[in-house]
């Protein structure tokens, strides 16, 4: 069953920090939700005041030292929010000194737990910001170097359980980087049953046994086993037992090793023990999914699944009812 715990305000992304969820709205408003109490405990409208226009596309990330990072598909650079002090900091191409980014469009942020913030940019490769020194390092494609990243437009980046960095590119496959080798390697997915092989990567996650899952922009889901090096491809079919849609916007592995996928136009989908379960909006069922555009997914400490929709706010799914 679902419980709608927030208004139908248009939100973009949700991220967990301890027992709390931070939510960014299309208006630029930032809220902190305490799911155990079912109440909003913080509301901040700083971004909605300083960013000139209604962008309708924000991304949010919580680093390992309780910092919040907010970016956009529009050229605003990156804003960071210190949850301890309430202070905002801005980085962009126009920043002073050595804190300059080489792109103001940032699609994804992750950190390595060592105060390094990795940013997947549009046409700028990966920008890495060190929170202690303020130094920014760039990883960009070099056509003369096969050990460089495959492309400079990246939709997502992700650290797996072995601390390997994976970068999902626009049309150029997946590059991965290990700090041990100091080099990028790239592989391209090749599905023999699909002439449009899935090399446009939107999102990445790891399951509890180390498999990597890639959500693509129109070509479905890819599972990659780091142990066997085997790749498995899943595409949507006209069946309630298949993947619900091929445009996967968000992906998450929960505490029971289920893979949750948010799709564009085709609702929520769960892969559990070899089978797909679809969740979609039904006008005749008030307990159904409220919107079929799923922008983000998170799990709270009680195992409830929180679903950020494009137009209908936030829902909570109790998988056991």
DRENBATI-522511 format. One record per residue (C-alpha): residue number from 1; x, y, z negated; residue in three letters; chain. Coordinates in nm, 3 decimals. Layout:
BEGIN
<lomi NUM <X Y Z> ALA A>
...
# end
This chain:
BEGIN
<lomi 1 <0.000 0.000 0.000> UNK A>
<lomi 2 <0.102 0.361 0.051> UNK A>
<lomi 3 <0.081 0.661 -0.177> UNK A>
<lomi 4 <0.111 1.009 -0.032> UNK A>
<lomi 5 <0.293 1.205 -0.298> UNK A>
<lomi 6 <0.357 1.532 -0.122> UNK A>
<lomi 7 <0.172 1.778 0.093> UNK A>
<lomi 8 <0.159 1.752 0.471> UNK A>
<lomi 9 <0.441 2.005 0.502> UNK A>
<lomi 10 <0.668 1.924 0.794> UNK A>
<lomi 11 <0.987 1.771 0.663> UNK A>
<lomi 12 <1.297 1.640 0.834> UNK A>
<lomi 13 <1.515 1.426 0.611> UNK A>
<lomi 14 <1.535 1.269 0.267> UNK A>
<lomi 15 <1.845 1.158 0.076> UNK A>
<lomi 16 <1.889 0.984 -0.259> UNK A>
<lomi 17 <2.118 1.108 -0.534> UNK A>
<lomi 18 <2.101 0.888 -0.842> UNK A>
<lomi 19 <1.739 0.881 -0.958> UNK A>
<lomi 20 <1.647 1.183 -0.749> UNK A>
<lomi 21 <1.553 1.250 -0.387> UNK A>
<lomi 22 <1.649 1.570 -0.204> UNK A>
<lomi 23 <1.425 1.669 0.086> UNK A>
<lomi 24 <1.485 1.925 0.359> UNK A>
<lomi 25 <1.185 2.073 0.541> UNK A>
<lomi 26 <1.163 2.214 0.891> UNK A>
<lomi 27 <1.126 2.556 0.731> UNK A>
<lomi 28 <1.469 2.521 0.568> UNK A>
<lomi 29 <1.323 2.476 0.220> UNK A>
<lomi 30 <1.506 2.230 -0.005> UNK A>
<lomi 31 <1.325 2.031 -0.272> UNK A>
<lomi 32 <1.430 1.780 -0.534> UNK A>
<lomi 33 <1.181 1.504 -0.612> UNK A>
<lomi 34 <1.189 1.284 -0.922> UNK A>
<lomi 35 <1.014 0.972 -0.791> UNK A>
<lomi 36 <0.977 0.812 -1.135> UNK A>
<lomi 37 <0.773 1.114 -1.247> UNK A>
<lomi 38 <0.614 1.175 -0.906> UNK A>
<lomi 39 <0.692 1.544 -0.928> UNK A>
<lomi 40 <0.906 1.810 -0.764> UNK A>
<lomi 41 <1.169 1.931 -1.011> UNK A>
<lomi 42 <1.349 2.188 -0.793> UNK A>
<lomi 43 <1.254 2.411 -0.503> UNK A>
<lomi 44 <1.505 2.630 -0.317> UNK A>
<lomi 45 <1.422 2.854 -0.020> UNK A>
<lomi 46 <1.769 3.002 0.037> UNK A>
<lomi 47 <1.813 2.853 0.387> UNK A>
<lomi 48 <1.469 2.962 0.497> UNK A>
<lomi 49 <1.575 3.319 0.417> UNK A>
<lomi 50 <1.926 3.323 0.565> UNK A>
<lomi 51 <1.874 3.115 0.879> UNK A>
<lomi 52 <1.705 3.349 1.122> UNK A>
<lomi 53 <1.454 3.118 1.289> UNK A>
<lomi 54 <1.234 2.817 1.228> UNK A>
<lomi 55 <1.467 2.547 1.356> UNK A>
<lomi 56 <1.244 2.241 1.306> UNK A>
<lomi 57 <1.550 2.016 1.292> UNK A>
<lomi 58 <1.760 1.980 0.980> UNK A>
<lomi 59 <1.971 1.690 0.853> UNK A>
<lomi 60 <2.068 1.629 0.490> UNK A>
<lomi 61 <2.342 1.427 0.322> UNK A>
<lomi 62 <2.445 1.375 -0.042> UNK A>
<lomi 63 <2.817 1.322 -0.097> UNK A>
<lomi 64 <2.972 1.112 -0.373> UNK A>
<lomi 65 <3.040 1.415 -0.595> UNK A>
<lomi 66 <2.678 1.536 -0.597> UNK A>
<lomi 67 <2.708 1.789 -0.318> UNK A>
<lomi 68 <2.428 1.838 -0.064> UNK A>
<lomi 69 <2.519 1.902 0.302> UNK A>
<lomi 70 <2.267 2.043 0.548> UNK A>
<lomi 71 <2.317 2.067 0.923> UNK A>
<lomi 72 <2.099 2.100 1.232> UNK A>
<lomi 73 <2.069 2.009 1.596> UNK A>
<lomi 74 <2.091 2.386 1.645> UNK A>
<lomi 75 <2.416 2.587 1.607> UNK A>
<lomi 76 <2.414 2.682 1.238> UNK A>
<lomi 77 <2.737 2.508 1.128> UNK A>
<lomi 78 <2.707 2.331 0.792> UNK A>
<lomi 79 <2.566 2.455 0.462> UNK A>
<lomi 80 <2.664 2.287 0.135> UNK A>
<lomi 81 <2.470 2.312 -0.190> UNK A>
<lomi 82 <2.634 2.243 -0.527> UNK A>
<lomi 83 <2.368 2.069 -0.737> UNK A>
<lomi 84 <2.555 2.160 -1.059> UNK A>
<lomi 85 <2.596 2.534 -1.001> UNK A>
<lomi 86 <2.326 2.606 -0.741> UNK A>
<lomi 87 <2.588 2.774 -0.519> UNK A>
<lomi 88 <2.565 2.766 -0.139> UNK A>
<lomi 89 <2.871 2.756 0.091> UNK A>
<lomi 90 <2.880 2.793 0.469> UNK A>
<lomi 91 <3.125 2.659 0.729> UNK A>
<lomi 92 <3.111 2.745 1.098> UNK A>
<lomi 93 <3.316 2.837 1.404> UNK A>
<lomi 94 <3.318 3.192 1.270> UNK A>
<lomi 95 <3.453 3.104 0.923> UNK A>
<lomi 96 <3.761 3.288 0.808> UNK A>
<lomi 97 <4.105 3.133 0.772> UNK A>
<lomi 98 <4.151 2.764 0.835> UNK A>
<lomi 99 <3.793 2.674 0.747> UNK A>
<lomi 100 <3.680 2.701 1.110> UNK A>
<lomi 101 <3.478 2.424 1.271> UNK A>
<lomi 102 <3.513 2.364 1.645> UNK A>
<lomi 103 <3.137 2.311 1.691> UNK A>
<lomi 104 <2.837 2.460 1.512> UNK A>
<lomi 105 <2.604 2.174 1.608> UNK A>
<lomi 106 <2.646 1.889 1.360> UNK A>
<lomi 107 <2.430 1.579 1.387> UNK A>
<lomi 108 <2.555 1.377 1.090> UNK A>
<lomi 109 <2.768 1.411 0.776> UNK A>
<lomi 110 <2.937 1.139 0.564> UNK A>
<lomi 111 <3.217 1.136 0.309> UNK A>
<lomi 112 <3.490 0.888 0.218> UNK A>
<lomi 113 <3.473 0.933 -0.159> UNK A>
<lomi 114 <3.808 1.115 -0.152> UNK A>
<lomi 115 <3.668 1.467 -0.104> UNK A>
<lomi 116 <3.683 1.441 0.276> UNK A>
<lomi 117 <3.361 1.536 0.456> UNK A>
<lomi 118 <3.328 1.389 0.806> UNK A>
<lomi 119 <3.101 1.569 1.053> UNK A>
<lomi 120 <2.972 1.426 1.382> UNK A>
<lomi 121 <2.946 1.720 1.619> UNK A>
<lomi 122 <2.816 1.814 1.960> UNK A>
<lomi 123 <3.115 1.853 2.197> UNK A>
<lomi 124 <3.361 1.881 1.907> UNK A>
<lomi 125 <3.432 1.521 1.814> UNK A>
<lomi 126 <3.468 1.462 1.440> UNK A>
<lomi 127 <3.549 1.754 1.210> UNK A>
<lomi 128 <3.689 1.651 0.869> UNK A>
<lomi 129 <3.672 1.904 0.586> UNK A>
<lomi 130 <3.871 1.852 0.266> UNK A>
<lomi 131 <3.677 2.001 -0.027> UNK A>
<lomi 132 <3.993 2.059 -0.234> UNK A>
<lomi 133 <4.226 2.218 0.021> UNK A>
<lomi 134 <3.973 2.371 0.259> UNK A>
<lomi 135 <4.167 2.223 0.552> UNK A>
<lomi 136 <3.975 2.098 0.857> UNK A>
<lomi 137 <4.112 1.818 1.076> UNK A>
<lomi 138 <3.975 1.735 1.422> UNK A>
<lomi 139 <3.940 1.396 1.591> UNK A>
<lomi 140 <3.862 1.457 1.957> UNK A>
<lomi 141 <3.869 1.259 2.278> UNK A>
<lomi 142 <4.196 1.273 2.470> UNK A>
<lomi 143 <4.154 1.126 2.821> UNK A>
<lomi 144 <4.524 1.033 2.823> UNK A>
<lomi 145 <4.507 0.847 2.489> UNK A>
<lomi 146 <4.309 0.521 2.474> UNK A>
<lomi 147 <4.343 0.529 2.094> UNK A>
<lomi 148 <4.138 0.848 2.065> UNK A>
<lomi 149 <3.764 0.862 2.003> UNK A>
<lomi 150 <3.553 0.769 2.308> UNK A>
<lomi 151 <3.360 1.095 2.336> UNK A>
<lomi 152 <3.320 1.435 2.176> UNK A>
<lomi 153 <2.941 1.433 2.139> UNK A>
<lomi 154 <2.844 1.212 1.848> UNK A>
<lomi 155 <2.498 1.144 1.709> UNK A>
<lomi 156 <2.603 0.951 1.400> UNK A>
<lomi 157 <2.899 0.843 1.187> UNK A>
<lomi 158 <2.907 0.582 0.912> UNK A>
<lomi 159 <3.149 0.422 0.666> UNK A>
<lomi 160 <3.104 0.046 0.624> UNK A>
<lomi 161 <3.189 -0.168 0.319> UNK A>
<lomi 162 <3.552 -0.197 0.431> UNK A>
<lomi 163 <3.577 0.184 0.458> UNK A>
<lomi 164 <3.600 0.163 0.836> UNK A>
<lomi 165 <3.452 0.470 1.005> UNK A>
<lomi 166 <3.205 0.400 1.287> UNK A>
<lomi 167 <3.107 0.674 1.531> UNK A>
<lomi 168 <2.806 0.644 1.758> UNK A>
<lomi 169 <2.859 0.845 2.075> UNK A>
<lomi 170 <2.637 0.987 2.345> UNK A>
<lomi 171 <2.648 0.732 2.631> UNK A>
<lomi 172 <3.003 0.614 2.549> UNK A>
<lomi 173 <2.951 0.330 2.302> UNK A>
<lomi 174 <3.086 0.296 1.950> UNK A>
<lomi 175 <3.429 0.402 1.828> UNK A>
<lomi 176 <3.566 0.279 1.497> UNK A>
<lomi 177 <3.862 0.399 1.295> UNK A>
<lomi 178 <4.058 0.235 1.017> UNK A>
<lomi 179 <4.287 0.437 0.792> UNK A>
<lomi 180 <4.529 0.142 0.804> UNK A>
<lomi 181 <4.590 0.167 1.179> UNK A>
<lomi 182 <4.529 0.543 1.215> UNK A>
<lomi 183 <4.375 0.468 1.556> UNK A>
<lomi 184 <4.033 0.458 1.716> UNK A>
<lomi 185 <3.911 0.154 1.904> UNK A>
<lomi 186 <3.598 0.153 2.117> UNK A>
<lomi 187 <3.361 -0.113 2.237> UNK A>
<lomi 188 <3.064 -0.089 2.470> UNK A>
<lomi 189 <2.755 -0.299 2.415> UNK A>
<lomi 190 <2.665 -0.515 2.714> UNK A>
<lomi 191 <2.327 -0.684 2.701> UNK A>
<lomi 192 <2.302 -0.926 2.993> UNK A>
<lomi 193 <1.920 -0.904 2.977> UNK A>
<lomi 194 <1.916 -0.525 2.992> UNK A>
<lomi 195 <2.069 -0.328 3.281> UNK A>
<lomi 196 <2.059 -0.015 3.064> UNK A>
<lomi 197 <2.301 -0.140 2.800> UNK A>
<lomi 198 <2.258 0.027 2.457> UNK A>
<lomi 199 <2.549 0.269 2.427> UNK A>
<lomi 200 <2.354 0.572 2.307> UNK A>
<lomi 201 <2.369 0.529 1.927> UNK A>
<lomi 202 <2.138 0.723 1.692> UNK A>
<lomi 203 <2.199 0.556 1.356> UNK A>
<lomi 204 <2.404 0.286 1.181> UNK A>
<lomi 205 <2.380 0.082 0.862> UNK A>
<lomi 206 <2.540 -0.225 0.703> UNK A>
<lomi 207 <2.346 -0.512 0.547> UNK A>
<lomi 208 <2.437 -0.689 0.222> UNK A>
<lomi 209 <2.645 -0.956 0.397> UNK A>
<lomi 210 <2.849 -0.714 0.609> UNK A>
<lomi 211 <2.661 -0.715 0.940> UNK A>
<lomi 212 <2.639 -0.381 1.120> UNK A>
<lomi 213 <2.307 -0.262 1.264> UNK A>
<lomi 214 <2.286 0.005 1.534> UNK A>
<lomi 215 <1.969 0.194 1.623> UNK A>
<lomi 216 <1.977 0.323 1.980> UNK A>
<lomi 217 <1.808 0.601 2.172> UNK A>
<lomi 218 <1.578 0.398 2.394> UNK A>
<lomi 219 <1.741 0.055 2.409> UNK A>
<lomi 220 <1.632 -0.097 2.080> UNK A>
<lomi 221 <1.833 -0.252 1.797> UNK A>
<lomi 222 <2.179 -0.409 1.799> UNK A>
<lomi 223 <2.321 -0.639 1.531> UNK A>
<lomi 224 <2.697 -0.690 1.518> UNK A>
<lomi 225 <2.866 -0.951 1.301> UNK A>
<lomi 226 <3.209 -0.834 1.190> UNK A>
<lomi 227 <3.290 -1.195 1.093> UNK A>
<lomi 228 <3.198 -1.379 1.415> UNK A>
<lomi 229 <3.221 -1.072 1.645> UNK A>
<lomi 230 <2.884 -1.181 1.787> UNK A>
<lomi 231 <2.637 -0.921 1.910> UNK A>
<lomi 232 <2.259 -0.971 1.907> UNK A>
<lomi 233 <2.015 -0.745 2.091> UNK A>
<lomi 234 <1.651 -0.677 2.002> UNK A>
<lomi 235 <1.402 -0.487 2.217> UNK A>
<lomi 236 <1.040 -0.392 2.170> UNK A>
<lomi 237 <0.788 -0.619 2.338> UNK A>
<lomi 238 <0.411 -0.619 2.361> UNK A>
<lomi 239 <0.388 -0.826 2.045> UNK A>
<lomi 240 <0.320 -0.747 1.677> UNK A>
<lomi 241 <0.610 -0.979 1.589> UNK A>
<lomi 242 <0.875 -0.783 1.781> UNK A>
<lomi 243 <1.062 -0.461 1.726> UNK A>
<lomi 244 <0.797 -0.186 1.731> UNK A>
<lomi 245 <0.986 0.069 1.944> UNK A>
<lomi 246 <1.315 0.115 2.127> UNK A>
<lomi 247 <1.388 0.471 2.011> UNK A>
<lomi 248 <1.522 0.421 1.659> UNK A>
<lomi 249 <1.570 0.747 1.472> UNK A>
<lomi 250 <1.668 0.614 1.128> UNK A>
<lomi 251 <1.782 0.286 0.977> UNK A>
<lomi 252 <1.836 0.154 0.623> UNK A>
<lomi 253 <1.914 -0.172 0.444> UNK A>
<lomi 254 <1.725 -0.213 0.116> UNK A>
<lomi 255 <1.820 -0.397 -0.204> UNK A>
<lomi 256 <1.665 -0.723 -0.073> UNK A>
<lomi 257 <1.864 -0.715 0.253> UNK A>
<lomi 258 <1.569 -0.604 0.466> UNK A>
<lomi 259 <1.649 -0.371 0.755> UNK A>
<lomi 260 <1.407 -0.078 0.784> UNK A>
<lomi 261 <1.383 0.123 1.105> UNK A>
<lomi 262 <1.204 0.450 1.169> UNK A>
<lomi 263 <1.103 0.498 1.532> UNK A>
<lomi 264 <0.989 0.779 1.754> UNK A>
<lomi 265 <0.616 0.727 1.831> UNK A>
<lomi 266 <0.608 0.362 1.722> UNK A>
<lomi 267 <0.597 0.373 1.345> UNK A>
<lomi 268 <0.800 0.189 1.085> UNK A>
<lomi 269 <0.953 -0.154 1.143> UNK A>
<lomi 270 <1.112 -0.402 0.901> UNK A>
<lomi 271 <1.341 -0.693 0.989> UNK A>
<lomi 272 <1.320 -0.956 0.716> UNK A>
<lomi 273 <1.471 -1.305 0.736> UNK A>
<lomi 274 <1.458 -1.325 1.114> UNK A>
<lomi 275 <1.117 -1.169 1.171> UNK A>
<lomi 276 <0.990 -0.821 1.245> UNK A>
<lomi 277 <0.705 -0.659 1.053> UNK A>
<lomi 278 <0.540 -0.349 1.204> UNK A>
<lomi 279 <0.374 -0.065 1.015> UNK A>
<lomi 280 <0.169 0.181 1.219> UNK A>
<lomi 281 <-0.096 0.446 1.172> UNK A>
<lomi 282 <-0.455 0.324 1.188> UNK A>
<lomi 283 <-0.735 0.583 1.196> UNK A>
<lomi 284 <-0.968 0.331 1.033> UNK A>
<lomi 285 <-0.736 0.249 0.743> UNK A>
<lomi 286 <-0.658 0.518 0.487> UNK A>
<lomi 287 <-0.382 0.298 0.343> UNK A>
<lomi 288 <-0.196 0.277 0.672> UNK A>
<lomi 289 <0.112 0.472 0.775> UNK A>
<lomi 290 <0.012 0.838 0.804> UNK A>
<lomi 291 <0.223 0.914 1.113> UNK A>
<lomi 292 <0.404 0.703 1.374> UNK A>
<lomi 293 <0.705 0.937 1.399> UNK A>
<lomi 294 <0.946 0.831 1.123> UNK A>
<lomi 295 <1.243 1.061 1.069> UNK A>
<lomi 296 <1.401 0.906 0.760> UNK A>
<lomi 297 <1.371 0.618 0.511> UNK A>
<lomi 298 <1.497 0.570 0.153> UNK A>
<lomi 299 <1.454 0.320 -0.130> UNK A>
<lomi 300 <1.416 0.425 -0.493> UNK A>
<lomi 301 <1.542 0.240 -0.799> UNK A>
<lomi 302 <1.216 0.049 -0.838> UNK A>
<lomi 303 <1.227 -0.085 -0.482> UNK A>
<lomi 304 <0.961 0.147 -0.338> UNK A>
<lomi 305 <1.024 0.258 0.020> UNK A>
<lomi 306 <0.992 0.632 0.085> UNK A>
<lomi 307 <0.907 0.736 0.440> UNK A>
<lomi 308 <0.971 1.084 0.581> UNK A>
<lomi 309 <0.734 1.145 0.872> UNK A>
<lomi 310 <0.757 1.416 1.135> UNK A>
<lomi 311 <0.419 1.582 1.086> UNK A>
<lomi 312 <0.248 1.427 0.783> UNK A>
<lomi 313 <0.491 1.471 0.496> UNK A>
<lomi 314 <0.625 1.197 0.270> UNK A>
<lomi 315 <0.475 0.856 0.193> UNK A>
<lomi 316 <0.567 0.587 -0.057> UNK A>
<lomi 317 <0.529 0.223 0.043> UNK A>
<lomi 318 <0.482 -0.051 -0.217> UNK A>
<lomi 319 <0.588 -0.357 -0.021> UNK A>
<lomi 320 <0.430 -0.592 -0.276> UNK A>
<lomi 321 <0.071 -0.468 -0.236> UNK A>
# end
